[in-house]
Amino acid sequence: SGDVAAVADLAELISLCAHERASGGDGDGAAWAATAARLGAGGLEGARQSLRLRGDARPLEAIARTAAGDAAVGAALAAHARLVG
């Protein structure tokens, strides 16, 4: 679509998930959910930093739930856990 912000979000997601997997963290599901819910819209920087620096995925999950709703995020996180572990 030519949306630079969306491409930047996907690049951040890949980096963050690689960091989480390498460090043994489990916040990548919340990172995926928040990125999908707000792709290209911004507003994820602080929550990403929370995960990257403190291993706290709660802000990302909260953003996802606000943007997409509890049911959608719950289903996405369950699928992520089942498929990725």
N, CA, C and O of each residue as an XYZ file, in Angstrom:
340
protein
N       0.822     -1.206      0.000
C       0.000      0.000      0.000
C       0.858      1.259      0.000
O       0.332      2.360     -0.169
N       2.175      1.119      0.187
C       3.044      2.282      0.213
C       3.018      3.025      1.526
O       3.529      4.142      1.608
N       2.444      2.446      2.544
C       2.342      3.098      3.844
C       3.621      2.855      4.646
O       3.842      1.763      5.170
N       4.451      3.884      4.730
C       5.737      3.770      5.419
C       5.544      3.452      6.897
O       6.327      2.693      7.468
N       4.526      4.013      7.520
C       4.290      3.757      8.947
C       3.976      2.285      9.191
O       4.428      1.716     10.186
N       3.220      1.669      8.313
C       2.899      0.246      8.459
C       4.147     -0.609      8.290
O       4.341     -1.577      9.025
N       4.985     -0.259      7.334
C       6.236     -0.997      7.128
C       7.137     -0.846      8.350
O       7.760     -1.815      8.785
N       7.208      0.351      8.898
C       8.008      0.580     10.104
C       7.472     -0.238     11.280
O       8.248     -0.794     12.058
N       6.139     -0.311     11.407
C       5.543     -1.124     12.476
C       5.921     -2.595     12.326
O       6.235     -3.262     13.312
N       5.891     -3.096     11.102
C       6.245     -4.499     10.878
C       7.725     -4.749     11.162
O       8.084     -5.798     11.697
N       8.579     -3.799     10.811
C      10.004     -3.937     11.116
C      10.230     -3.957     12.625
O      11.015     -4.762     13.127
N       9.551     -3.081     13.342
C       9.653     -3.065     14.811
C       9.150     -4.378     15.402
O       9.739     -4.907     16.344
N       8.069     -4.897     14.848
C       7.512     -6.165     15.328
C       8.517     -7.294     15.163
O       8.733     -8.076     16.088
N       9.128     -7.383     13.993
C      10.115     -8.437     13.749
C      11.272     -8.318     14.728
O      11.705     -9.318     15.300
N      11.770     -7.122     14.923
C      12.876     -6.898     15.845
C      12.487     -7.268     17.275
O      13.232     -7.956     17.973
N      11.332     -6.812     17.693
C      10.881     -7.070     19.057
C      10.647     -8.561     19.299
O      11.010     -9.080     20.355
N      10.052     -9.242     18.345
C       9.800    -10.680     18.494
C      11.101    -11.466     18.504
O      11.237    -12.436     19.251
N      12.055    -11.058     17.683
C      13.359    -11.725     17.691
C      14.027    -11.538     19.044
O      14.620    -12.473     19.583
N      13.931    -10.346     19.587
C      14.498    -10.077     20.917
C      13.817    -10.929     21.982
O      14.486    -11.514     22.833
N      12.508    -10.998     21.936
C      11.749    -11.790     22.914
C      12.127    -13.268     22.843
O      12.366    -13.895     23.875
N      12.181    -13.818     21.656
C      12.516    -15.237     21.494
C      13.945    -15.509     21.939
O      14.208    -16.522     22.588
N      14.872    -14.618     21.598
C      16.279    -14.814     21.964
C      16.488    -14.727     23.470
O      17.359    -15.400     24.022
N      15.693    -13.902     24.129
C      15.857    -13.722     25.577
C      14.966    -14.652     26.390
O      14.991    -14.617     27.620
N      14.176    -15.485     25.708
C      13.294    -16.407     26.416
C      12.012    -15.771     26.911
O      11.296    -16.368     27.714
N      11.710    -14.570     26.445
C      10.489    -13.886     26.855
C       9.262    -14.469     26.174
O       9.368    -15.271     25.246
N       8.101    -14.055     26.649
C       6.858    -14.568     26.066
C       5.892    -13.449     25.672
O       4.683    -13.669     25.593
N       6.423    -12.258     25.427
C       5.565    -11.133     25.087
C       5.320    -10.937     23.609
O       4.698     -9.955     23.204
N       5.806    -11.866     22.795
C       5.646    -11.666     21.357
C       4.189    -11.766     20.907
O       3.817    -11.130     19.920
N       3.374    -12.524     21.581
C       1.956    -12.599     21.223
C       1.273    -11.253     21.390
O       0.504    -10.834     20.525
N       1.546    -10.577     22.490
C       0.980     -9.252     22.717
C       1.510     -8.250     21.695
O       0.780     -7.363     21.252
N       2.783     -8.394     21.322
C       3.362     -7.505     20.309
C       2.656     -7.693     18.970
O       2.343     -6.717     18.288
N       2.406     -8.935     18.596
C       1.672     -9.215     17.349
C       0.271     -8.628     17.416
O      -0.177     -7.973     16.474
N      -0.423     -8.861     18.524
C      -1.805     -8.390     18.641
C      -1.885     -6.866     18.562
O      -2.734     -6.321     17.855
N      -1.010     -6.187     19.281
C      -1.035     -4.724     19.273
C      -0.666     -4.172     17.899
O      -1.277     -3.216     17.422
N       0.332     -4.779     17.270
C       0.743     -4.313     15.943
C      -0.377     -4.519     14.929
O      -0.651     -3.630     14.123
N      -1.018     -5.665     14.960
C      -2.115     -5.925     14.027
C      -3.277     -4.963     14.267
O      -3.910     -4.495     13.320
N      -3.551     -4.673     15.527
C      -4.679     -3.812     15.858
C      -4.431     -2.348     15.495
O      -5.376     -1.607     15.222
N      -3.162     -1.930     15.493
C      -2.849     -0.504     15.268
C      -1.882     -0.286     14.108
O      -1.208      0.742     14.053
N      -1.807     -1.226     13.195
C      -0.841     -1.172     12.102
C      -0.879      0.175     11.373
O      -1.894      0.568     10.800
N       0.251      0.857     11.417
C       0.381      2.131     10.735
C      -0.221      3.321     11.446
O      -0.097      4.447     10.963
N      -0.872      3.110     12.583
C      -1.553      4.195     13.285
C      -0.700      4.836     14.377
O      -1.065      5.886     14.906
N       0.428      4.218     14.720
C       1.281      4.767     15.768
C       0.755      4.454     17.158
O      -0.223      3.724     17.319
N       1.412      5.012     18.145
C       0.979      4.853     19.528
C       1.487      3.617     20.234
O       0.999      3.287     21.315
N       2.457      2.920     19.654
C       2.963      1.687     20.273
C       4.349      1.845     20.900
O       4.833      0.922     21.555
N       4.989      2.988     20.711
C       6.378      3.142     21.102
C       6.623      2.876     22.583
O       7.508      2.095     22.934
N       5.857      3.509     23.442
C       6.043      3.329     24.882
C       5.789      1.901     25.329
O       6.512      1.370     26.172
N       4.768      1.281     24.768
C       4.444     -0.104     25.125
C       5.521     -1.062     24.624
O       5.842     -2.044     25.293
N       6.071     -0.780     23.459
C       7.182     -1.614     22.958
C       8.387     -1.502     23.883
O       9.042     -2.498     24.189
N       8.670     -0.286     24.323
C       9.796     -0.086     25.231
C       9.575     -0.834     26.543
O      10.520     -1.379     27.113
N       8.361     -0.862     27.015
C       8.046     -1.588     28.238
C       8.393     -3.067     28.097
O       8.936     -3.677     29.019
N       8.077     -3.638     26.937
C       8.405     -5.040     26.694
C       9.907     -5.212     26.514
O      10.506     -6.108     27.109
N      10.509     -4.373     25.711
C      11.926     -4.510     25.393
C      12.804     -4.319     26.634
O      13.762     -5.068     26.828
N      12.495     -3.338     27.469
C      13.365     -3.009     28.597
C      13.017     -3.732     29.889
O      13.898     -4.034     30.694
N      11.732     -4.009     30.086
C      11.299     -4.610     31.358
C      10.633     -5.971     31.208
O      10.296     -6.611     32.204
N      10.443     -6.417     29.968
C       9.777     -7.697     29.758
C       8.300     -7.657     30.101
O       7.694     -8.696     30.366
N       7.712     -6.459     30.098
C       6.316     -6.281     30.480
C       5.455     -6.098     29.235
O       5.491     -5.046     28.597
N       4.687     -7.122     28.895
C       3.836     -7.091     27.701
C       2.452     -6.513     27.981
O       1.665     -6.333     27.051
N       2.145     -6.224     29.225
C       0.794     -5.744     29.564
C       0.378     -4.474     28.818
O      -0.768     -4.393     28.377
N       1.260     -3.480     28.658
C       0.828     -2.298     27.902
C       0.471     -2.607     26.446
O      -0.485     -2.044     25.913
N       1.224     -3.490     25.804
C       0.891     -3.876     24.432
C      -0.452     -4.597     24.381
O      -1.275     -4.332     23.505
N      -0.666     -5.501     25.318
C      -1.943     -6.217     25.335
C      -3.103     -5.265     25.596
O      -4.169     -5.413     24.998
N      -2.912     -4.299     26.471
C      -3.973     -3.330     26.759
C      -4.313     -2.502     25.522
O      -5.484     -2.236     25.252
N      -3.292     -2.096     24.774
C      -3.532     -1.343     23.540
C      -4.312     -2.196     22.554
O      -5.261     -1.720     21.930
N      -3.917     -3.448     22.412
C      -4.617     -4.347     21.486
C      -6.071     -4.520     21.893
O      -6.964     -4.468     21.047
N      -6.314     -4.723     23.174
C      -7.686     -4.929     23.647
C      -8.545     -3.687     23.441
O      -9.722     -3.793     23.095
N      -7.966     -2.519     23.652
C      -8.696     -1.274     23.432
C      -9.034     -1.103     21.956
O     -10.139     -0.685     21.608
N      -8.083     -1.426     21.096
C      -8.281     -1.224     19.657
C      -9.163     -2.289     19.006
O      -9.964     -1.983     18.124
N      -9.012     -3.539     19.446
C      -9.689     -4.639     18.739
C     -10.751     -5.355     19.568
O     -11.559     -6.100     19.015
N     -10.763     -5.148     20.851
C     -11.738     -5.808     21.714
C     -11.173     -7.049     22.381
O     -10.273     -7.708     21.862
N     -11.728     -7.347     23.546
C     -11.254     -8.476     24.349
C     -11.380     -9.816     23.639
O     -10.458    -10.630     23.686
N     -12.499    -10.052     22.989
C     -12.722    -11.357     22.345
C     -11.719    -11.594     21.224
O     -11.140    -12.677     21.131
N     -11.508    -10.603     20.380
C     -10.578    -10.757     19.257
C      -9.151    -10.967     19.750
O      -8.434    -11.823     19.233
N      -8.742    -10.197     20.738
C      -7.378    -10.335     21.255
C      -7.217    -11.649     22.004
O      -6.182    -12.305     21.883
N      -8.208    -12.037     22.764
C      -8.148    -13.330     23.448
C      -7.991    -14.470     22.461
O      -7.183    -15.374     22.678
N      -8.752    -14.437     21.384
C      -8.652    -15.474     20.353
C      -7.295    -15.437     19.661
O      -6.711    -16.484     19.384
N      -6.792    -14.241     19.382
C      -5.484    -14.108     18.726
C      -4.366    -14.625     19.619
O      -3.463    -15.315     19.145
N      -4.416    -14.300     20.899
C      -3.374    -14.766     21.819
C      -3.442    -16.279     22.010
O      -2.407    -16.934     22.131
N      -4.633    -16.827     22.037
C      -4.769    -18.281     22.142
C      -4.214    -18.972     20.905
O      -3.529    -19.989     21.012
N      -4.506    -18.424     19.737
C      -3.971    -19.005     18.486
C      -2.457    -18.884     18.454
O      -1.770    -19.820     18.044
N      -1.931    -17.749     18.881
C      -0.487    -17.564     18.922
C       0.165    -18.592     19.847
O       1.174    -19.201     19.492
N      -0.409    -18.780     21.021
C       0.142    -19.743     21.981
C       0.111    -21.167     21.393
O       1.047    -21.944     21.580
N      -0.948    -21.485     20.703
C      -1.096    -22.813     20.112
C      -0.125    -23.024     18.955
O       0.453    -24.102     18.821
N       0.054    -22.019     18.132
C       0.861    -22.160     16.923
C       2.350    -21.892     17.128
O       3.193    -22.518     16.486
N       2.667    -20.962     18.024
C       4.057    -20.560     18.208
C       4.615    -21.078     19.526
O       5.796    -21.407     19.631
N       3.764    -21.142     20.506
C       4.210    -21.648     21.804
C       4.525    -20.583     22.779
O       4.912    -20.877     23.910
